[in-house]
Each structure stands twice: as structure tokens, then as C-alpha cells.
């Protein structure tokens, strides 16, 4: 039986980029407190990155999934069910975790407020911090897209876009690094599960 993880592993550049991001985040989280990490990262900001991440964060917005699914239905219906499954699973799991399981997790703005650099025009959220829904959606979508992509350069692009979406949530002080780390793992798992269904269950393609 083919496995989705092995398929991802064989896409060496994309796999090592994803693994490197997760390993780096894990080491930082083990060595430092989440609040210290965030306050330190928040010190490094420029007008360019304010503008860049203000719009890059939409890569993980809920509207992206429906747009991708519509395009796939028009161009490649065979793989559309995998993305529909990933989108629905992302929505359900994120909602349950954020609203039922980790209810009392405060976001950076709720904890620090005036101590943070805030990007103008960004609506700040206060609660339901863990895990990052935007990051979960971005990795679910872009890792799955990478699994269906043959060109190494495009595979790397998908993973890079997912990482940028995750980093944007920290830069905009919408989430802590641990929220993004959890969203990365969760989104990647959802993408792998969707691809696994595509590989091994013919009825799923219909």
C-alpha cells in the first residue's frame, strides 16, 4: 500500500523544508517560554514586513479553500474530493479544538496589548489562540497541493507559502509560536490523510 508520508518524503526539497521549520520551532519552544519568544520576535518589524504580512496572512484564510476547490472542479475533478475532504476536516477540527477544548487560551494581544507592535488596519483577536486556524488551513491546503505537484520548484513554493502564512500569524501578534507549531502539524496531518484516501480508495476519486 502506498503511503502519503513516503510520497511527501520523496519530495526531498519540500520535505526537508517542512521538517526544518518544525525542528527549528520545536527547539525554540523547548528552550524558551512562549511569551518571551513572542515579545522578542515582536521587536523585529519594518514597514515592508508590516505590509507584507498584513496581506500574506490571507493565505490561510477560510476563503482560499473554496476558491481552490472551484478551480479544481473546473480543471481536474479527480483530485477535487481530496481538497474538499481536507477543507471540511480543517474546519471541523479547528472549530472543535479552539472553541471546545482550548477555550481559555489567550492571544498575544490579550496578554500584552500596549507592549506590542501592532500593524495598522489589522483587527486584533483576544481569545481562542490554540491552535492557529490560519496555519492549519494553510498547511492543509499547500502541503496537499505539494503532494499533487511533480515539479520540485513548485513543491517548494507550496511549502514556503504555508510557512509564510504561519509566520504572519506571529508577526501580526494573532498567535504565539506554539499555536503556529500545532497548526503546522495538524494541517500537515490533514493533508497527508486526504492524500492517503486519494491513493488507496478509488471510490474517493469519484
Buried (B, 14 or more C-beta within 10 A) or exposed (E): EEEBEEBBEEBEEBBBBBEEBBEEBBEBBEEEEBEEBBBEBBEEBEEEBBEBBBEBBBBBBBEBBEEBBEEBEEEEEEBBBBBBBBBEBBBEBBEEBBEEEBEEBBBBBBBBEEEBEBBEEBEBBEBBBBBBBBBBBBBBBBBBBBBBBEEEEEBBBBBBBBBBBBBBBBBBBBBBBBBBBBBBBBBBBBBBBBBBBBBEEEEBBE
